[in-house]
Amino acid sequence: MSKERANLELLREIRKNRGKTQAEVAEAIGYKSKSCYCSMEVGLYAIDTGTANKIADFLHMTDLEKLAVFFPD
């Protein structure tokens, strides 16, 4: 999935509403530091399908949230 396709603002909002930090998400999806996750969340790198699934699972995103974030078109 291209970085332009993801609704990154909504992803940040959901993460914050769940009370999770970027560091917590990074650790949960197997990243050694938050910088790689942060780079995705600000749009510097694309979020691949596997990573999107890990993020969605960790944040307990609903199906509608997943669609709105990862397939906003």
N, CA, C and O atoms as CSV, one atom per row, in Angstrom:
chain,resi,resn,atom,element,x,y,z
A,1,MET,N,N,0.852,-1.159,0.000
A,1,MET,CA,C,0.000,0.000,0.000
A,1,MET,C,C,0.897,1.220,0.000
A,1,MET,O,O,1.894,1.257,0.722
A,2,SER,N,N,0.563,2.204,-0.787
A,2,SER,CA,C,1.407,3.393,-0.849
A,2,SER,C,C,1.149,4.299,0.340
A,2,SER,O,O,0.081,4.258,0.952
A,3,LYS,N,N,2.133,5.111,0.657
A,3,LYS,CA,C,1.970,6.000,1.805
A,3,LYS,C,C,0.864,7.013,1.560
A,3,LYS,O,O,0.263,7.507,2.515
A,4,GLU,N,N,0.578,7.337,0.291
A,4,GLU,CA,C,-0.475,8.286,-0.016
A,4,GLU,C,C,-1.857,7.705,0.259
A,4,GLU,O,O,-2.817,8.448,0.461
A,5,ARG,N,N,-1.957,6.398,0.266
A,5,ARG,CA,C,-3.261,5.768,0.453
A,5,ARG,C,C,-3.700,5.739,1.905
A,5,ARG,O,O,-4.901,5.772,2.172
A,6,ALA,N,N,-2.799,5.680,2.826
A,6,ALA,CA,C,-3.167,5.561,4.237
A,6,ALA,C,C,-3.595,6.919,4.792
A,6,ALA,O,O,-2.999,7.949,4.477
A,7,ASN,N,N,-4.634,6.902,5.619
A,7,ASN,CA,C,-5.095,8.107,6.306
A,7,ASN,C,C,-4.309,8.194,7.612
A,7,ASN,O,O,-4.762,7.717,8.653
A,8,LEU,N,N,-3.143,8.800,7.546
A,8,LEU,CA,C,-2.217,8.813,8.677
A,8,LEU,C,C,-2.711,9.673,9.827
A,8,LEU,O,O,-2.432,9.376,10.989
A,9,GLU,N,N,-3.436,10.727,9.518
A,9,GLU,CA,C,-4.000,11.567,10.579
A,9,GLU,C,C,-4.984,10.757,11.424
A,9,GLU,O,O,-4.990,10.857,12.651
A,10,LEU,N,N,-5.810,9.960,10.759
A,10,LEU,CA,C,-6.758,9.113,11.488
A,10,LEU,C,C,-6.028,8.035,12.279
A,10,LEU,O,O,-6.427,7.715,13.398
A,11,LEU,N,N,-4.975,7.476,11.719
A,11,LEU,CA,C,-4.187,6.479,12.441
A,11,LEU,C,C,-3.633,7.070,13.731
A,11,LEU,O,O,-3.723,6.444,14.787
A,12,ARG,N,N,-3.060,8.272,13.657
A,12,ARG,CA,C,-2.544,8.942,14.863
A,12,ARG,C,C,-3.657,9.170,15.880
A,12,ARG,O,O,-3.474,8.945,17.076
A,13,GLU,N,N,-4.813,9.618,15.392
A,13,GLU,CA,C,-5.945,9.880,16.279
A,13,GLU,C,C,-6.389,8.608,16.996
A,13,GLU,O,O,-6.634,8.630,18.202
A,14,ILE,N,N,-6.491,7.513,16.272
A,14,ILE,CA,C,-6.891,6.235,16.873
A,14,ILE,C,C,-5.855,5.796,17.898
A,14,ILE,O,O,-6.208,5.380,19.002
A,15,ARG,N,N,-4.578,5.888,17.536
A,15,ARG,CA,C,-3.517,5.492,18.479
A,15,ARG,C,C,-3.611,6.301,19.762
A,15,ARG,O,O,-3.547,5.741,20.857
A,16,LYS,N,N,-3.761,7.597,19.636
A,16,LYS,CA,C,-3.845,8.459,20.818
A,16,LYS,C,C,-5.106,8.176,21.626
A,16,LYS,O,O,-5.064,8.165,22.856
A,17,ASN,N,N,-6.228,7.945,20.942
A,17,ASN,CA,C,-7.478,7.621,21.643
A,17,ASN,C,C,-7.382,6.310,22.409
A,17,ASN,O,O,-8.066,6.125,23.415
A,18,ARG,N,N,-6.535,5.402,21.937
A,18,ARG,CA,C,-6.333,4.127,22.624
A,18,ARG,C,C,-5.313,4.272,23.756
A,18,ARG,O,O,-5.060,3.322,24.496
A,19,GLY,N,N,-4.731,5.466,23.886
A,19,GLY,CA,C,-3.759,5.717,24.951
A,19,GLY,C,C,-2.407,5.077,24.710
A,19,GLY,O,O,-1.688,4.772,25.661
A,20,LYS,N,N,-2.054,4.871,23.458
A,20,LYS,CA,C,-0.781,4.227,23.113
A,20,LYS,C,C,0.208,5.244,22.556
A,20,LYS,O,O,-0.173,6.182,21.855
A,21,THR,N,N,1.470,5.047,22.876
A,21,THR,CA,C,2.529,5.895,22.338
A,21,THR,C,C,3.087,5.266,21.068
A,21,THR,O,O,2.848,4.092,20.783
A,22,GLN,N,N,3.830,6.059,20.314
A,22,GLN,CA,C,4.500,5.519,19.135
A,22,GLN,C,C,5.476,4.425,19.536
A,22,GLN,O,O,5.612,3.427,18.828
A,23,ALA,N,N,6.150,4.599,20.653
A,23,ALA,CA,C,7.105,3.591,21.123
A,23,ALA,C,C,6.401,2.276,21.439
A,23,ALA,O,O,6.931,1.206,21.142
A,24,GLU,N,N,5.218,2.343,22.036
A,24,GLU,CA,C,4.476,1.120,22.360
A,24,GLU,C,C,4.043,0.392,21.096
A,24,GLU,O,O,4.132,-0.833,21.022
A,25,VAL,N,N,3.578,1.136,20.107
A,25,VAL,CA,C,3.181,0.507,18.843
A,25,VAL,C,C,4.403,-0.108,18.169
A,25,VAL,O,O,4.348,-1.239,17.688
A,26,ALA,N,N,5.497,0.633,18.136
A,26,ALA,CA,C,6.722,0.126,17.513
A,26,ALA,C,C,7.151,-1.191,18.142
A,26,ALA,O,O,7.473,-2.144,17.433
A,27,GLU,N,N,7.156,-1.248,19.455
A,27,GLU,CA,C,7.548,-2.477,20.149
A,27,GLU,C,C,6.580,-3.614,19.838
A,27,GLU,O,O,7.003,-4.748,19.611
A,28,ALA,N,N,5.287,-3.316,19.827
A,28,ALA,CA,C,4.274,-4.346,19.594
A,28,ALA,C,C,4.356,-4.949,18.197
A,28,ALA,O,O,4.029,-6.120,18.005
A,29,ILE,N,N,4.792,-4.156,17.224
A,29,ILE,CA,C,4.867,-4.676,15.858
A,29,ILE,C,C,6.259,-5.193,15.505
A,29,ILE,O,O,6.523,-5.567,14.363
A,30,GLY,N,N,7.152,-5.207,16.512
A,30,GLY,CA,C,8.457,-5.827,16.320
A,30,GLY,C,C,9.573,-4.902,15.881
A,30,GLY,O,O,10.620,-5.374,15.440
A,31,TYR,N,N,9.378,-3.600,15.990
A,31,TYR,CA,C,10.434,-2.652,15.649
A,31,TYR,C,C,11.301,-2.415,16.871
A,31,TYR,O,O,10.798,-2.385,17.994
A,32,LYS,N,N,12.582,-2.250,16.664
A,32,LYS,CA,C,13.510,-2.058,17.785
A,32,LYS,C,C,13.486,-0.630,18.321
A,32,LYS,O,O,13.867,-0.394,19.468
A,33,SER,N,N,13.047,0.318,17.508
A,33,SER,CA,C,12.955,1.705,17.977
A,33,SER,C,C,11.699,2.337,17.404
A,33,SER,O,O,11.122,1.846,16.434
A,34,LYS,N,N,11.290,3.427,18.017
A,34,LYS,CA,C,10.071,4.076,17.549
A,34,LYS,C,C,10.292,4.882,16.283
A,34,LYS,O,O,9.324,5.263,15.625
A,35,SER,N,N,11.540,5.152,15.923
A,35,SER,CA,C,11.797,6.037,14.782
A,35,SER,C,C,11.245,5.487,13.465
A,35,SER,O,O,10.735,6.253,12.647
A,36,CYS,N,N,11.338,4.177,13.250
A,36,CYS,CA,C,10.792,3.596,12.015
A,36,CYS,C,C,9.275,3.712,11.986
A,36,CYS,O,O,8.688,4.060,10.962
A,37,TYR,N,N,8.647,3.418,13.120
A,37,TYR,CA,C,7.187,3.557,13.176
A,37,TYR,C,C,6.797,5.018,12.989
A,37,TYR,O,O,5.865,5.321,12.243
A,38,CYS,N,N,7.495,5.914,13.653
A,38,CYS,CA,C,7.221,7.347,13.543
A,38,CYS,C,C,7.326,7.789,12.084
A,38,CYS,O,O,6.506,8.576,11.611
A,39,SER,N,N,8.320,7.291,11.382
A,39,SER,CA,C,8.498,7.637,9.971
A,39,SER,C,C,7.308,7.199,9.132
A,39,SER,O,O,6.923,7.894,8.192
A,40,MET,N,N,6.724,6.061,9.459
A,40,MET,CA,C,5.524,5.613,8.750
A,40,MET,C,C,4.330,6.491,9.099
A,40,MET,O,O,3.549,6.873,8.227
A,41,GLU,N,N,4.199,6.803,10.377
A,41,GLU,CA,C,3.033,7.560,10.830
A,41,GLU,C,C,3.026,8.993,10.285
A,41,GLU,O,O,1.962,9.598,10.157
A,42,VAL,N,N,4.183,9.529,9.970
A,42,VAL,CA,C,4.235,10.874,9.388
A,42,VAL,C,C,4.310,10.843,7.859
A,42,VAL,O,O,4.346,11.893,7.218
A,43,GLY,N,N,4.333,9.644,7.278
A,43,GLY,CA,C,4.257,9.518,5.831
A,43,GLY,C,C,5.569,9.434,5.090
A,43,GLY,O,O,5.584,9.529,3.863
A,44,LEU,N,N,6.678,9.258,5.797
A,44,LEU,CA,C,7.967,9.139,5.111
A,44,LEU,C,C,8.144,7.772,4.461
A,44,LEU,O,O,8.831,7.647,3.447
A,45,TYR,N,N,7.526,6.748,5.042
A,45,TYR,CA,C,7.604,5.390,4.505
A,45,TYR,C,C,6.207,4.809,4.386
A,45,TYR,O,O,5.320,5.125,5.179
A,46,ALA,N,N,6.022,3.962,3.391
A,46,ALA,CA,C,4.740,3.286,3.200
A,46,ALA,C,C,4.544,2.208,4.262
A,46,ALA,O,O,5.506,1.654,4.793
A,47,ILE,N,N,3.293,1.926,4.555
A,47,ILE,CA,C,2.947,0.864,5.502
A,47,ILE,C,C,2.546,-0.356,4.683
A,47,ILE,O,O,1.555,-0.319,3.954
A,48,ASP,N,N,3.317,-1.441,4.804
A,48,ASP,CA,C,2.972,-2.644,4.045
A,48,ASP,C,C,1.802,-3.365,4.717
A,48,ASP,O,O,1.440,-3.062,5.853
A,49,THR,N,N,1.229,-4.308,4.005
A,49,THR,CA,C,0.031,-4.997,4.480
A,49,THR,C,C,0.258,-5.722,5.794
A,49,THR,O,O,-0.588,-5.658,6.686
A,50,GLY,N,N,1.377,-6.407,5.930
A,50,GLY,CA,C,1.668,-7.126,7.169
A,50,GLY,C,C,1.781,-6.196,8.357
A,50,GLY,O,O,1.269,-6.489,9.437
A,51,THR,N,N,2.449,-5.078,8.158
A,51,THR,CA,C,2.597,-4.096,9.232
A,51,THR,C,C,1.252,-3.470,9.566
A,51,THR,O,O,0.943,-3.251,10.737
A,52,ALA,N,N,0.454,-3.182,8.549
A,52,ALA,CA,C,-0.880,-2.620,8.781
A,52,ALA,C,C,-1.710,-3.562,9.647
A,52,ALA,O,O,-2.410,-3.117,10.557
A,53,ASN,N,N,-1.634,-4.858,9.367
A,53,ASN,CA,C,-2.375,-5.838,10.171
A,53,ASN,C,C,-1.892,-5.864,11.611
A,53,ASN,O,O,-2.702,-5.956,12.533
A,54,LYS,N,N,-0.585,-5.786,11.814
A,54,LYS,CA,C,-0.038,-5.785,13.178
A,54,LYS,C,C,-0.483,-4.542,13.942
A,54,LYS,O,O,-0.859,-4.629,15.111
A,55,ILE,N,N,-0.441,-3.392,13.285
A,55,ILE,CA,C,-0.876,-2.146,13.924
A,55,ILE,C,C,-2.352,-2.238,14.284
A,55,ILE,O,O,-2.748,-1.906,15.402
A,56,ALA,N,N,-3.156,-2.687,13.340
A,56,ALA,CA,C,-4.598,-2.799,13.569
A,56,ALA,C,C,-4.906,-3.748,14.718
A,56,ALA,O,O,-5.769,-3.459,15.546
A,57,ASP,N,N,-4.214,-4.867,14.775
A,57,ASP,CA,C,-4.427,-5.826,15.867
A,57,ASP,C,C,-4.039,-5.218,17.208
A,57,ASP,O,O,-4.781,-5.340,18.182
A,58,PHE,N,N,-2.884,-4.564,17.263
A,58,PHE,CA,C,-2.422,-3.985,18.522
A,58,PHE,C,C,-3.359,-2.890,19.016
A,58,PHE,O,O,-3.605,-2.774,20.217
A,59,LEU,N,N,-3.879,-2.092,18.096
A,59,LEU,CA,C,-4.769,-0.998,18.478
A,59,LEU,C,C,-6.232,-1.433,18.578
A,59,LEU,O,O,-7.108,-0.614,18.856
A,60,HIS,N,N,-6.491,-2.714,18.354
A,60,HIS,CA,C,-7.855,-3.257,18.405
A,60,HIS,C,C,-8.796,-2.436,17.523
A,60,HIS,O,O,-9.884,-2.039,17.942
A,61,MET,N,N,-8.348,-2.196,16.298
A,61,MET,CA,C,-9.143,-1.401,15.368
A,61,MET,C,C,-10.317,-2.209,14.843
A,61,MET,O,O,-10.195,-3.403,14.572
A,62,THR,N,N,-11.454,-1.544,14.703
A,62,THR,CA,C,-12.625,-2.182,14.114
A,62,THR,C,C,-12.403,-2.309,12.609
A,62,THR,O,O,-11.497,-1.690,12.051
A,63,ASP,N,N,-13.234,-3.112,11.964
A,63,ASP,CA,C,-13.126,-3.248,10.512
A,63,ASP,C,C,-13.321,-1.900,9.819
A,63,ASP,O,O,-12.624,-1.593,8.851
A,64,LEU,N,N,-14.261,-1.099,10.308
A,64,LEU,CA,C,-14.486,0.219,9.711
A,64,LEU,C,C,-13.279,1.132,9.889
A,64,LEU,O,O,-12.932,1.886,8.981
A,65,GLU,N,N,-12.640,1.068,11.049
A,65,GLU,CA,C,-11.431,1.864,11.270
A,65,GLU,C,C,-10.314,1.421,10.332
A,65,GLU,O,O,-9.605,2.255,9.770
A,66,LYS,N,N,-10.157,0.107,10.164
A,66,LYS,CA,C,-9.123,-0.404,9.253
A,66,LYS,C,C,-9.345,0.116,7.837
A,66,LYS,O,O,-8.410,0.573,7.178
A,67,LEU,N,N,-10.582,0.041,7.382
A,67,LEU,CA,C,-10.893,0.529,6.037
A,67,LEU,C,C,-10.628,2.022,5.916
A,67,LEU,O,O,-10.053,2.478,4.927
A,68,ALA,N,N,-11.047,2.783,6.921
A,68,ALA,CA,C,-10.882,4.237,6.884
A,68,ALA,C,C,-9.412,4.644,6.912
A,68,ALA,O,O,-9.028,5.622,6.271
A,69,VAL,N,N,-8.588,3.902,7.650
A,69,VAL,CA,C,-7.167,4.244,7.763
A,69,VAL,C,C,-6.366,3.727,6.571
A,69,VAL,O,O,-5.635,4.488,5.936
A,70,PHE,N,N,-6.499,2.456,6.270
A,70,PHE,CA,C,-5.609,1.836,5.291
A,70,PHE,C,C,-6.139,1.830,3.858
A,70,PHE,O,O,-5.373,1.613,2.919
A,71,PHE,N,N,-7.445,2.066,3.679
A,71,PHE,CA,C,-8.054,2.120,2.342
A,71,PHE,C,C,-9.058,3.264,2.279
A,71,PHE,O,O,-10.249,3.027,2.077
A,72,PRO,N,N,-8.595,4.507,2.449
A,72,PRO,CA,C,-9.512,5.638,2.578
A,72,PRO,C,C,-10.242,6.046,1.299
A,72,PRO,O,O,-11.194,6.823,1.368
A,73,ASP,N,N,-9.830,5.551,0.148
A,73,ASP,CA,C,-10.471,5.976,-1.110
A,73,ASP,C,C,-11.865,5.444,-1.255
A,73,ASP,O,O,-12.528,5.715,-2.256
